[in-house]
Amino acid sequence: MADLCEYNGFDVTYLGANVPTATVLEAIEEVRPDVVFLSVTMSWNVPQLRTLAQEINALNGEIPVVAGGRGLAWMAEVREPGVEWHVLSDPLVAIAQFGSRDGDST
């Protein structure tokens, strides 16, 4: 997802996999992103996704959180607290939607 965003003109700060919640929150405070993408590889990590999304919203409720990944792909519809959008198919669709939200791609 990070590579796709960069290729489409977004500035990306990629933190990697298995990043502690505190590190994610510190990066958000430092970078002040326009959107946060979270990925879940295994479905049993969805509770951690939920917790992280809620903590991001508590930190700054104006930053949209987008979740995707193989761990969510089996769900026909996902409703997780604190997650604005879910990418269950083509990630380029989400990238295009965020790029057109305010006419900017950063």
Biopython code that builds the backbone (N, CA, C, O; Angstrom):
import numpy as np
from Bio.PDB.StructureBuilder import StructureBuilder

atoms = [
    (1, "MET", "N", (0.823, -1.185, 0.000)),
    (1, "MET", "CA", (0.000, 0.000, 0.000)),
    (1, "MET", "C", (0.869, 1.251, 0.000)),
    (1, "MET", "O", (0.568, 2.216, -0.702)),
    (2, "ALA", "N", (1.936, 1.240, 0.776)),
    (2, "ALA", "CA", (2.822, 2.403, 0.835)),
    (2, "ALA", "C", (3.399, 2.708, -0.540)),
    (2, "ALA", "O", (3.444, 3.866, -0.957)),
    (3, "ASP", "N", (3.840, 1.671, -1.243)),
    (3, "ASP", "CA", (4.398, 1.867, -2.581)),
    (3, "ASP", "C", (3.354, 2.421, -3.543)),
    (3, "ASP", "O", (3.655, 3.308, -4.340)),
    (4, "LEU", "N", (2.139, 1.907, -3.474)),
    (4, "LEU", "CA", (1.072, 2.407, -4.343)),
    (4, "LEU", "C", (0.774, 3.875, -4.066)),
    (4, "LEU", "O", (0.557, 4.656, -4.993)),
    (5, "CYS", "N", (0.765, 4.246, -2.802)),
    (5, "CYS", "CA", (0.518, 5.643, -2.445)),
    (5, "CYS", "C", (1.635, 6.540, -2.962)),
    (5, "CYS", "O", (1.367, 7.595, -3.538)),
    (6, "GLU", "N", (2.880, 6.132, -2.760)),
    (6, "GLU", "CA", (4.004, 6.922, -3.254)),
    (6, "GLU", "C", (3.944, 7.064, -4.766)),
    (6, "GLU", "O", (4.153, 8.154, -5.298)),
    (7, "TYR", "N", (3.663, 5.983, -5.449)),
    (7, "TYR", "CA", (3.581, 5.998, -6.907)),
    (7, "TYR", "C", (2.497, 6.960, -7.382)),
    (7, "TYR", "O", (2.618, 7.552, -8.454)),
    (8, "ASN", "N", (1.439, 7.118, -6.591)),
    (8, "ASN", "CA", (0.335, 8.003, -6.944)),
    (8, "ASN", "C", (0.490, 9.414, -6.383)),
    (8, "ASN", "O", (-0.472, 10.181, -6.358)),
    (9, "GLY", "N", (1.689, 9.757, -5.936)),
    (9, "GLY", "CA", (1.990, 11.132, -5.561)),
    (9, "GLY", "C", (1.828, 11.498, -4.105)),
    (9, "GLY", "O", (1.950, 12.672, -3.755)),
    (10, "PHE", "N", (1.562, 10.546, -3.254)),
    (10, "PHE", "CA", (1.418, 10.837, -1.834)),
    (10, "PHE", "C", (2.778, 10.794, -1.145)),
    (10, "PHE", "O", (3.649, 10.016, -1.535)),
    (11, "ASP", "N", (2.960, 11.619, -0.132)),
    (11, "ASP", "CA", (4.125, 11.516, 0.748)),
    (11, "ASP", "C", (3.790, 10.448, 1.785)),
    (11, "ASP", "O", (2.746, 10.512, 2.435)),
    (12, "VAL", "N", (4.677, 9.470, 1.937)),
    (12, "VAL", "CA", (4.393, 8.316, 2.789)),
    (12, "VAL", "C", (5.445, 8.177, 3.877)),
    (12, "VAL", "O", (6.642, 8.312, 3.620)),
    (13, "THR", "N", (4.995, 7.909, 5.080)),
    (13, "THR", "CA", (5.875, 7.506, 6.169)),
    (13, "THR", "C", (5.498, 6.070, 6.499)),
    (13, "THR", "O", (4.458, 5.817, 7.107)),
    (14, "TYR", "N", (6.347, 5.133, 6.094)),
    (14, "TYR", "CA", (6.067, 3.712, 6.296)),
    (14, "TYR", "C", (6.739, 3.263, 7.584)),
    (14, "TYR", "O", (7.953, 3.399, 7.734)),
    (15, "LEU", "N", (5.962, 2.733, 8.506)),
    (15, "LEU", "CA", (6.504, 2.310, 9.795)),
    (15, "LEU", "C", (6.857, 0.834, 9.837)),
    (15, "LEU", "O", (7.626, 0.414, 10.703)),
    (16, "GLY", "N", (6.315, 0.036, 8.925)),
    (16, "GLY", "CA", (6.642, -1.385, 8.900)),
    (16, "GLY", "C", (5.585, -2.232, 9.575)),
    (16, "GLY", "O", (4.505, -1.758, 9.927)),
    (17, "ALA", "N", (5.924, -3.498, 9.746)),
    (17, "ALA", "CA", (5.006, -4.465, 10.354)),
    (17, "ALA", "C", (5.307, -4.624, 11.843)),
    (17, "ALA", "O", (6.423, -4.369, 12.295)),
    (18, "ASN", "N", (4.305, -5.046, 12.588)),
    (18, "ASN", "CA", (4.459, -5.336, 14.022)),
    (18, "ASN", "C", (5.021, -4.154, 14.800)),
    (18, "ASN", "O", (5.904, -4.316, 15.641)),
    (19, "VAL", "N", (4.508, -2.976, 14.515)),
    (19, "VAL", "CA", (4.981, -1.762, 15.177)),
    (19, "VAL", "C", (4.174, -1.557, 16.459)),
    (19, "VAL", "O", (2.945, -1.620, 16.427)),
    (20, "PRO", "N", (4.842, -1.314, 17.576)),
    (20, "PRO", "CA", (4.117, -1.080, 18.831)),
    (20, "PRO", "C", (3.192, 0.136, 18.734)),
    (20, "PRO", "O", (3.499, 1.111, 18.047)),
    (21, "THR", "N", (2.073, 0.064, 19.420)),
    (21, "THR", "CA", (1.094, 1.147, 19.408)),
    (21, "THR", "C", (1.724, 2.480, 19.772)),
    (21, "THR", "O", (1.443, 3.489, 19.126)),
    (22, "ALA", "N", (2.563, 2.505, 20.786)),
    (22, "ALA", "CA", (3.196, 3.759, 21.212)),
    (22, "ALA", "C", (4.018, 4.376, 20.085)),
    (22, "ALA", "O", (4.032, 5.596, 19.925)),
    (23, "THR", "N", (4.697, 3.547, 19.309)),
    (23, "THR", "CA", (5.504, 4.043, 18.196)),
    (23, "THR", "C", (4.617, 4.643, 17.111)),
    (23, "THR", "O", (4.950, 5.679, 16.536)),
    (24, "VAL", "N", (3.493, 3.997, 16.830)),
    (24, "VAL", "CA", (2.554, 4.524, 15.836)),
    (24, "VAL", "C", (2.022, 5.878, 16.292)),
    (24, "VAL", "O", (1.987, 6.826, 15.507)),
    (25, "LEU", "N", (1.612, 5.977, 17.540)),
    (25, "LEU", "CA", (1.062, 7.232, 18.059)),
    (25, "LEU", "C", (2.107, 8.343, 18.065)),
    (25, "LEU", "O", (1.790, 9.492, 17.757)),
    (26, "GLU", "N", (3.348, 8.012, 18.411)),
    (26, "GLU", "CA", (4.429, 9.003, 18.370)),
    (26, "GLU", "C", (4.656, 9.498, 16.946)),
    (26, "GLU", "O", (4.846, 10.694, 16.727)),
    (27, "ALA", "N", (4.638, 8.592, 15.983)),
    (27, "ALA", "CA", (4.831, 8.977, 14.581)),
    (27, "ALA", "C", (3.699, 9.883, 14.106)),
    (27, "ALA", "O", (3.937, 10.834, 13.362)),
    (28, "ILE", "N", (2.480, 9.597, 14.529)),
    (28, "ILE", "CA", (1.341, 10.434, 14.144)),
    (28, "ILE", "C", (1.495, 11.835, 14.715)),
    (28, "ILE", "O", (1.235, 12.819, 14.021)),
    (29, "GLU", "N", (1.915, 11.936, 15.973)),
    (29, "GLU", "CA", (2.122, 13.253, 16.574)),
    (29, "GLU", "C", (3.224, 14.025, 15.858)),
    (29, "GLU", "O", (3.122, 15.239, 15.678)),
    (30, "GLU", "N", (4.271, 13.322, 15.451)),
    (30, "GLU", "CA", (5.409, 13.970, 14.796)),
    (30, "GLU", "C", (5.106, 14.351, 13.346)),
    (30, "GLU", "O", (5.405, 15.468, 12.926)),
    (31, "VAL", "N", (4.521, 13.436, 12.586)),
    (31, "VAL", "CA", (4.322, 13.633, 11.147)),
    (31, "VAL", "C", (3.047, 14.428, 10.845)),
    (31, "VAL", "O", (3.011, 15.183, 9.874)),
    (32, "ARG", "N", (2.021, 14.268, 11.652)),
    (32, "ARG", "CA", (0.714, 14.886, 11.424)),
    (32, "ARG", "C", (0.153, 14.508, 10.048)),
    (32, "ARG", "O", (-0.040, 15.378, 9.197)),
    (33, "PRO", "N", (-0.109, 13.218, 9.829)),
    (33, "PRO", "CA", (-0.557, 12.765, 8.507)),
    (33, "PRO", "C", (-1.987, 13.201, 8.194)),
    (33, "PRO", "O", (-2.767, 13.527, 9.089)),
    (34, "ASP", "N", (-2.307, 13.198, 6.902)),
    (34, "ASP", "CA", (-3.672, 13.479, 6.462)),
    (34, "ASP", "C", (-4.561, 12.252, 6.594)),
    (34, "ASP", "O", (-5.780, 12.375, 6.717)),
    (35, "VAL", "N", (-3.953, 11.068, 6.568)),
    (35, "VAL", "CA", (-4.683, 9.807, 6.675)),
    (35, "VAL", "C", (-3.726, 8.745, 7.208)),
    (35, "VAL", "O", (-2.520, 8.814, 6.969)),
    (36, "VAL", "N", (-4.262, 7.772, 7.925)),
    (36, "VAL", "CA", (-3.462, 6.650, 8.424)),
    (36, "VAL", "C", (-4.033, 5.368, 7.821)),
    (36, "VAL", "O", (-5.216, 5.067, 7.980)),
    (37, "PHE", "N", (-3.176, 4.619, 7.128)),
    (37, "PHE", "CA", (-3.550, 3.310, 6.599)),
    (37, "PHE", "C", (-3.020, 2.239, 7.546)),
    (37, "PHE", "O", (-1.844, 2.257, 7.910)),
    (38, "LEU", "N", (-3.879, 1.314, 7.943)),
    (38, "LEU", "CA", (-3.483, 0.180, 8.776)),
    (38, "LEU", "C", (-3.794, -1.102, 8.016)),
    (38, "LEU", "O", (-4.813, -1.199, 7.331)),
    (39, "SER", "N", (-2.923, -2.067, 8.141)),
    (39, "SER", "CA", (-3.122, -3.338, 7.461)),
    (39, "SER", "C", (-3.099, -4.476, 8.469)),
    (39, "SER", "O", (-2.297, -4.487, 9.404)),
    (40, "VAL", "N", (-3.995, -5.434, 8.259)),
    (40, "VAL", "CA", (-4.086, -6.607, 9.120)),
    (40, "VAL", "C", (-3.894, -7.843, 8.248)),
    (40, "VAL", "O", (-4.688, -8.103, 7.345)),
    (41, "THR", "N", (-2.842, -8.597, 8.523)),
    (41, "THR", "CA", (-2.560, -9.790, 7.732)),
    (41, "THR", "C", (-3.375, -10.983, 8.207)),
    (41, "THR", "O", (-3.868, -11.763, 7.392)),
    (42, "MET", "N", (-3.516, -11.126, 9.497)),
    (42, "MET", "CA", (-4.230, -12.266, 10.077)),
    (42, "MET", "C", (-5.483, -11.778, 10.808)),
    (42, "MET", "O", (-5.442, -10.779, 11.526)),
    (43, "SER", "N", (-6.585, -12.487, 10.619)),
    (43, "SER", "CA", (-7.858, -12.040, 11.185)),
    (43, "SER", "C", (-7.843, -11.976, 12.706)),
    (43, "SER", "O", (-8.602, -11.202, 13.289)),
    (44, "TRP", "N", (-7.011, -12.759, 13.358)),
    (44, "TRP", "CA", (-6.984, -12.722, 14.822)),
    (44, "TRP", "C", (-6.334, -11.436, 15.347)),
    (44, "TRP", "O", (-6.332, -11.196, 16.555)),
    (45, "ASN", "N", (-5.783, -10.605, 14.448)),
    (45, "ASN", "CA", (-5.228, -9.315, 14.858)),
    (45, "ASN", "C", (-6.238, -8.174, 14.754)),
    (45, "ASN", "O", (-5.903, -7.026, 15.050)),
    (46, "VAL", "N", (-7.466, -8.475, 14.338)),
    (46, "VAL", "CA", (-8.485, -7.434, 14.212)),
    (46, "VAL", "C", (-8.741, -6.724, 15.549)),
    (46, "VAL", "O", (-8.917, -5.506, 15.536)),
    (47, "PRO", "N", (-8.771, -7.409, 16.700)),
    (47, "PRO", "CA", (-8.945, -6.672, 17.959)),
    (47, "PRO", "C", (-7.840, -5.631, 18.206)),
    (47, "PRO", "O", (-8.116, -4.554, 18.734)),
    (48, "GLN", "N", (-6.603, -5.945, 17.829)),
    (48, "GLN", "CA", (-5.514, -4.973, 17.980)),
    (48, "GLN", "C", (-5.710, -3.797, 17.024)),
    (48, "GLN", "O", (-5.410, -2.655, 17.372)),
    (49, "LEU", "N", (-6.213, -4.077, 15.821)),
    (49, "LEU", "CA", (-6.534, -3.010, 14.872)),
    (49, "LEU", "C", (-7.568, -2.076, 15.477)),
    (49, "LEU", "O", (-7.427, -0.855, 15.411)),
    (50, "ARG", "N", (-8.610, -2.656, 16.067)),
    (50, "ARG", "CA", (-9.676, -1.875, 16.683)),
    (50, "ARG", "C", (-9.109, -0.969, 17.779)),
    (50, "ARG", "O", (-9.424, 0.219, 17.834)),
    (51, "THR", "N", (-8.282, -1.532, 18.639)),
    (51, "THR", "CA", (-7.689, -0.761, 19.733)),
    (51, "THR", "C", (-6.822, 0.370, 19.199)),
    (51, "THR", "O", (-6.908, 1.501, 19.677)),
    (52, "LEU", "N", (-5.988, 0.069, 18.211)),
    (52, "LEU", "CA", (-5.113, 1.095, 17.640)),
    (52, "LEU", "C", (-5.927, 2.202, 16.982)),
    (52, "LEU", "O", (-5.616, 3.380, 17.157)),
    (53, "ALA", "N", (-6.960, 1.845, 16.229)),
    (53, "ALA", "CA", (-7.805, 2.851, 15.582)),
    (53, "ALA", "C", (-8.466, 3.754, 16.619)),
    (53, "ALA", "O", (-8.547, 4.966, 16.423)),
    (54, "GLN", "N", (-8.935, 3.179, 17.710)),
    (54, "GLN", "CA", (-9.561, 3.979, 18.763)),
    (54, "GLN", "C", (-8.548, 4.910, 19.420)),
    (54, "GLN", "O", (-8.879, 6.046, 19.761)),
    (55, "GLU", "N", (-7.320, 4.439, 19.600)),
    (55, "GLU", "CA", (-6.290, 5.290, 20.199)),
    (55, "GLU", "C", (-5.885, 6.412, 19.253)),
    (55, "GLU", "O", (-5.608, 7.525, 19.699)),
    (56, "ILE", "N", (-5.846, 6.135, 17.960)),
    (56, "ILE", "CA", (-5.552, 7.183, 16.978)),
    (56, "ILE", "C", (-6.647, 8.235, 17.015)),
    (56, "ILE", "O", (-6.358, 9.431, 16.980)),
    (57, "ASN", "N", (-7.903, 7.805, 17.087)),
    (57, "ASN", "CA", (-9.014, 8.747, 17.162)),
    (57, "ASN", "C", (-8.993, 9.561, 18.444)),
    (57, "ASN", "O", (-9.357, 10.737, 18.438)),
    (58, "ALA", "N", (-8.575, 8.952, 19.538)),
    (58, "ALA", "CA", (-8.474, 9.684, 20.803)),
    (58, "ALA", "C", (-7.361, 10.726, 20.735)),
    (58, "ALA", "O", (-7.466, 11.799, 21.330)),
    (59, "LEU", "N", (-6.302, 10.403, 20.008)),
    (59, "LEU", "CA", (-5.178, 11.323, 19.852)),
    (59, "LEU", "C", (-5.571, 12.506, 18.982)),
    (59, "LEU", "O", (-5.299, 13.657, 19.324)),
    (60, "ASN", "N", (-6.212, 12.216, 17.856)),
    (60, "ASN", "CA", (-6.635, 13.254, 16.927)),
    (60, "ASN", "C", (-7.798, 12.703, 16.119)),
    (60, "ASN", "O", (-7.590, 11.951, 15.166)),
    (61, "GLY", "N", (-8.994, 13.060, 16.481)),
    (61, "GLY", "CA", (-10.187, 12.533, 15.834)),
    (61, "GLY", "C", (-10.412, 13.003, 14.417)),
    (61, "GLY", "O", (-11.356, 12.558, 13.764)),
    (62, "GLU", "N", (-9.559, 13.903, 13.919)),
    (62, "GLU", "CA", (-9.734, 14.418, 12.567)),
    (62, "GLU", "C", (-8.949, 13.640, 11.521)),
    (62, "GLU", "O", (-9.139, 13.868, 10.327)),
    (63, "ILE", "N", (-8.076, 12.729, 11.933)),
    (63, "ILE", "CA", (-7.284, 11.950, 10.986)),
    (63, "ILE", "C", (-8.071, 10.697, 10.619)),
    (63, "ILE", "O", (-8.336, 9.863, 11.484)),
    (64, "PRO", "N", (-8.450, 10.551, 9.341)),
    (64, "PRO", "CA", (-9.154, 9.332, 8.953)),
    (64, "PRO", "C", (-8.248, 8.111, 9.054)),
    (64, "PRO", "O", (-7.063, 8.173, 8.727)),
    (65, "VAL", "N", (-8.815, 7.016, 9.504)),
    (65, "VAL", "CA", (-8.095, 5.746, 9.593)),
    (65, "VAL", "C", (-8.708, 4.809, 8.559)),
    (65, "VAL", "O", (-9.922, 4.608, 8.526)),
    (66, "VAL", "N", (-7.851, 4.242, 7.719)),
    (66, "VAL", "CA", (-8.279, 3.298, 6.688)),
    (66, "VAL", "C", (-7.644, 1.958, 7.008)),
    (66, "VAL", "O", (-6.441, 1.883, 7.256)),
    (67, "ALA", "N", (-8.437, 0.906, 7.004)),
    (67, "ALA", "CA", (-7.921, -0.428, 7.310)),
    (67, "ALA", "C", (-8.129, -1.355, 6.126)),
    (67, "ALA", "O", (-9.118, -1.253, 5.400)),
    (68, "GLY", "N", (-7.190, -2.247, 5.947)),
    (68, "GLY", "CA", (-7.286, -3.234, 4.878)),
    (68, "GLY", "C", (-6.356, -4.387, 5.176)),
    (68, "GLY", "O", (-5.819, -4.507, 6.277)),
    (69, "GLY", "N", (-6.174, -5.223, 4.192)),
    (69, "GLY", "CA", (-5.280, -6.358, 4.337)),
    (69, "GLY", "C", (-6.017, -7.676, 4.306)),
    (69, "GLY", "O", (-7.242, -7.737, 4.409)),
    (70, "ARG", "N", (-5.241, -8.720, 4.163)),
    (70, "ARG", "CA", (-5.788, -10.071, 4.035)),
    (70, "ARG", "C", (-6.631, -10.462, 5.250)),
    (70, "ARG", "O", (-7.584, -11.228, 5.109)),
    (71, "GLY", "N", (-6.306, -9.958, 6.424)),
    (71, "GLY", "CA", (-7.057, -10.304, 7.626)),
    (71, "GLY", "C", (-8.483, -9.796, 7.622)),
    (71, "GLY", "O", (-9.319, -10.297, 8.374)),
    (72, "LEU", "N", (-8.780, -8.797, 6.779)),
    (72, "LEU", "CA", (-10.140, -8.275, 6.658)),
    (72, "LEU", "C", (-10.820, -8.730, 5.377)),
    (72, "LEU", "O", (-12.032, -8.568, 5.229)),
    (73, "ALA", "N", (-10.061, -9.293, 4.453)),
    (73, "ALA", "CA", (-10.578, -9.590, 3.113)),
    (73, "ALA", "C", (-11.726, -10.588, 3.111)),
    (73, "ALA", "O", (-12.561, -10.553, 2.207)),
    (74, "TRP", "N", (-11.791, -11.464, 4.084)),
    (74, "TRP", "CA", (-12.845, -12.478, 4.113)),
    (74, "TRP", "C", (-14.187, -11.916, 4.548)),
    (74, "TRP", "O", (-15.220, -12.564, 4.380)),
    (75, "MET", "N", (-14.176, -10.713, 5.105)),
    (75, "MET", "CA", (-15.406, -10.117, 5.605)),
    (75, "MET", "C", (-16.132, -9.396, 4.468)),
    (75, "MET", "O", (-15.519, -8.619, 3.737)),
    (76, "ALA", "N", (-17.405, -9.645, 4.319)),
    (76, "ALA", "CA", (-18.184, -8.958, 3.294)),
    (76, "ALA", "C", (-18.351, -7.486, 3.649)),
    (76, "ALA", "O", (-18.367, -6.623, 2.771)),
    (77, "GLU", "N", (-18.473, -7.213, 4.927)),
    (77, "GLU", "CA", (-18.616, -5.842, 5.391)),
    (77, "GLU", "C", (-17.948, -5.750, 6.753)),
    (77, "GLU", "O", (-18.127, -6.615, 7.610)),
    (78, "VAL", "N", (-17.192, -4.707, 6.931)),
    (78, "VAL", "CA", (-16.457, -4.539, 8.178)),
    (78, "VAL", "C", (-16.900, -3.244, 8.832)),
    (78, "VAL", "O", (-16.979, -2.203, 8.179)),
    (79, "ARG", "N", (-17.180, -3.311, 10.086)),
    (79, "ARG", "CA", (-17.484, -2.110, 10.866)),
    (79, "ARG", "C", (-16.627, -2.158, 12.114)),
    (79, "ARG", "O", (-16.946, -2.867, 13.068)),
    (80, "GLU", "N", (-15.557, -1.417, 12.107)),
    (80, "GLU", "CA", (-14.684, -1.347, 13.267)),
    (80, "GLU", "C", (-14.743, 0.068, 13.827)),
    (80, "GLU", "O", (-14.637, 1.029, 13.065)),
    (81, "PRO", "N", (-14.905, 0.218, 15.113)),
    (81, "PRO", "CA", (-14.930, 1.547, 15.710)),
    (81, "PRO", "C", (-13.641, 2.304, 15.414)),
    (81, "PRO", "O", (-12.543, 1.763, 15.552)),
    (82, "GLY", "N", (-13.787, 3.549, 15.008)),
    (82, "GLY", "CA", (-12.621, 4.388, 14.760)),
    (82, "GLY", "C", (-12.043, 4.276, 13.368)),
    (82, "GLY", "O", (-11.127, 5.023, 13.025)),
    (83, "VAL", "N", (-12.554, 3.359, 12.551)),
    (83, "VAL", "CA", (-12.040, 3.189, 11.199)),
    (83, "VAL", "C", (-13.054, 3.781, 10.232)),
    (83, "VAL", "O", (-14.202, 3.341, 10.165)),
    (84, "GLU", "N", (-12.609, 4.793, 9.480)),
    (84, "GLU", "CA", (-13.518, 5.485, 8.578)),
    (84, "GLU", "C", (-13.825, 4.659, 7.330)),
    (84, "GLU", "O", (-14.984, 4.533, 6.935)),
    (85, "TRP", "N", (-12.791, 4.101, 6.716)),
    (85, "TRP", "CA", (-12.972, 3.316, 5.489)),
    (85, "TRP", "C", (-12.265, 1.995, 5.614)),
    (85, "TRP", "O", (-11.299, 1.856, 6.366)),
    (86, "HIS", "N", (-12.751, 1.029, 4.875)),
    (86, "HIS", "CA", (-12.113, -0.282, 4.816)),
    (86, "HIS", "C", (-11.827, -0.605, 3.360)),
    (86, "HIS", "O", (-12.691, -0.450, 2.496)),
    (87, "VAL", "N", (-10.630, -1.045, 3.100)),
    (87, "VAL", "CA", (-10.225, -1.420, 1.751)),
    (87, "VAL", "C", (-10.340, -2.935, 1.663)),
    (87, "VAL", "O", (-9.460, -3.660, 2.126)),
    (88, "LEU", "N", (-11.422, -3.405, 1.071)),
    (88, "LEU", "CA", (-11.658, -4.840, 0.985)),
    (88, "LEU", "C", (-11.408, -5.372, -0.419)),
    (88, "LEU", "O", (-11.487, -6.578, -0.654)),
    (89, "SER", "N", (-11.109, -4.479, -1.347)),
    (89, "SER", "CA", (-10.832, -4.932, -2.708)),
    (89, "SER", "C", (-9.628, -4.178, -3.247)),
    (89, "SER", "O", (-8.515, -4.374, -2.759)),
    (90, "ASP", "N", (-9.821, -3.336, -4.224)),
    (90, "ASP", "CA", (-8.734, -2.651, -4.906)),
    (90, "ASP", "C", (-8.245, -1.453, -4.088)),
    (90, "ASP", "O", (-8.999, -0.498, -3.901)),
    (91, "PRO", "N", (-6.997, -1.481, -3.594)),
    (91, "PRO", "CA", (-6.495, -0.355, -2.812)),
    (91, "PRO", "C", (-6.380, 0.930, -3.618)),
    (91, "PRO", "O", (-6.384, 2.016, -3.039)),
    (92, "LEU", "N", (-6.278, 0.835, -4.941)),
    (92, "LEU", "CA", (-6.200, 2.040, -5.764)),
    (92, "LEU", "C", (-7.476, 2.865, -5.675)),
    (92, "LEU", "O", (-7.441, 4.082, -5.856)),
    (93, "VAL", "N", (-8.599, 2.214, -5.397)),
    (93, "VAL", "CA", (-9.857, 2.934, -5.230)),
    (93, "VAL", "C", (-9.765, 3.854, -4.014)),
    (93, "VAL", "O", (-10.156, 5.019, -4.084)),
    (94, "ALA", "N", (-9.252, 3.336, -2.905)),
    (94, "ALA", "CA", (-9.101, 4.156, -1.696)),
    (94, "ALA", "C", (-8.128, 5.297, -1.936)),
    (94, "ALA", "O", (-8.370, 6.422, -1.498)),
    (95, "ILE", "N", (-7.031, 5.020, -2.626)),
    (95, "ILE", "CA", (-6.050, 6.065, -2.918)),
    (95, "ILE", "C", (-6.697, 7.166, -3.746)),
    (95, "ILE", "O", (-6.509, 8.348, -3.458)),
    (96, "ALA", "N", (-7.448, 6.794, -4.761)),
    (96, "ALA", "CA", (-8.114, 7.778, -5.616)),
    (96, "ALA", "C", (-9.122, 8.593, -4.822)),
    (96, "ALA", "O", (-9.237, 9.800, -5.032)),
    (97, "GLN", "N", (-9.857, 7.956, -3.913)),
    (97, "GLN", "CA", (-10.851, 8.672, -3.123)),
    (97, "GLN", "C", (-10.194, 9.682, -2.195)),
    (97, "GLN", "O", (-10.701, 10.791, -2.031)),
    (98, "PHE", "N", (-9.074, 9.313, -1.586)),
    (98, "PHE", "CA", (-8.403, 10.265, -0.709)),
    (98, "PHE", "C", (-7.749, 11.374, -1.500)),
    (98, "PHE", "O", (-7.693, 12.512, -1.033)),
    (99, "GLY", "N", (-7.257, 11.072, -2.681)),
    (99, "GLY", "CA", (-6.662, 12.100, -3.527)),
    (99, "GLY", "C", (-7.681, 13.116, -3.986)),
    (99, "GLY", "O", (-7.346, 14.278, -4.212)),
    (100, "SER", "N", (-8.933, 12.684, -4.125)),
    (100, "SER", "CA", (-9.969, 13.594, -4.607)),
    (100, "SER", "C", (-10.746, 14.252, -3.476)),
    (100, "SER", "O", (-11.596, 15.105, -3.731)),
    (101, "ARG", "N", (-10.476, 13.877, -2.243)),
    (101, "ARG", "CA", (-11.203, 14.446, -1.097)),
    (101, "ARG", "C", (-11.071, 15.953, -1.029)),
    (101, "ARG", "O", (-12.052, 16.669, -0.827)),
    (102, "ASP", "N", (-9.837, 16.430, -1.200)),
    (102, "ASP", "CA", (-9.617, 17.869, -1.119)),
    (102, "ASP", "C", (-8.841, 18.383, -2.323)),
    (102, "ASP", "O", (-8.325, 19.500, -2.307)),
    (103, "GLY", "N", (-8.761, 17.567, -3.365)),
    (103, "GLY", "CA", (-8.058, 17.975, -4.564)),
    (103, "GLY", "C", (-6.560, 17.884, -4.460)),
    (103, "GLY", "O", (-5.855, 18.335, -5.362)),
    (104, "ASP", "N", (-6.051, 17.314, -3.389)),
    (104, "ASP", "CA", (-4.613, 17.218, -3.160)),
    (104, "ASP", "C", (-4.238, 15.756, -3.046)),
    (104, "ASP", "O", (-5.063, 14.919, -2.681)),
    (105, "SER", "N", (-2.992, 15.455, -3.361)),
    (105, "SER", "CA", (-2.555, 14.063, -3.271)),
    (105, "SER", "C", (-1.514, 13.870, -2.190)),
    (105, "SER", "O", (-0.764, 12.894, -2.233)),
    (106, "THR", "N", (-1.445, 14.770, -1.221)),
    (106, "THR", "CA", (-0.477, 14.611, -0.132)),
    (106, "THR", "C", (-1.188, 14.527, 1.191)),
    (106, "THR", "O", (-0.544, 14.391, 2.231)),
]
sb = StructureBuilder()
sb.init_structure("model")
sb.init_model(0)
sb.init_chain("A")
sb.init_seg("    ")
for serial, (resi, resn, name, xyz) in enumerate(atoms, 1):
    if name == "N":
        sb.init_residue(resn, " ", resi, " ")
    sb.init_atom(name, np.array(xyz, "f"), 0.0, 1.0, " ", f" {name:<3s}", serial, name[0])
structure = sb.get_structure()
